């Protein structure tokens, strides 16, 4: 029997409401199996991989928005190829798009191209803004999230908690924990 499989993603832990809204919409659509994660689109998306492995012939793979699924046109094409290779179809709720029709396939490729174009423009504007801020000595860069937790990292480490568990508890990268522990050893 065919399944309706949903996938939801947000980029950060702070986007709880966005993830909840996606899950609510997917459930309302009748998704019988849900996969979700809080990870940047450029990171390894393990739940997406699991969802794509899960789908079978006749299944419908559902996402709420195109940008929750793919990071570029090439990525989108690869994902659609995987879905179609399994005999399943893709449905994007926010666009009312279904790849079981030729029009749906055409629209998906057009929209994927537009989305990539918009992202590239946004990144270009961001780079220009950073360059301008640097020229005016106003650029401060990203706030150091892990370094701000140095005292807690060292406290946990001294109490016997391992680096991987520290990273999980404090919701920071494992490499940041190792870097801070190495700096503290010196």
ABEGO torsion letter per residue (X at the ends): XBBBBBBBBBABAAAAAAAAAAAAAAAAAGBABBBBBBBBAABBBAAAAAAAAABBBGBBBBBABAAAABABAAAAAAAAAAAAAAGBBBBBAAAGBBAABAAAAAAAAAAAAAAAAAAAAAAAAAAAAAAAAAAAGABAEBBBAAAAAAAAAAAAAAAGBBAAAAAAAAGBBAAAAAAAAAAAAX
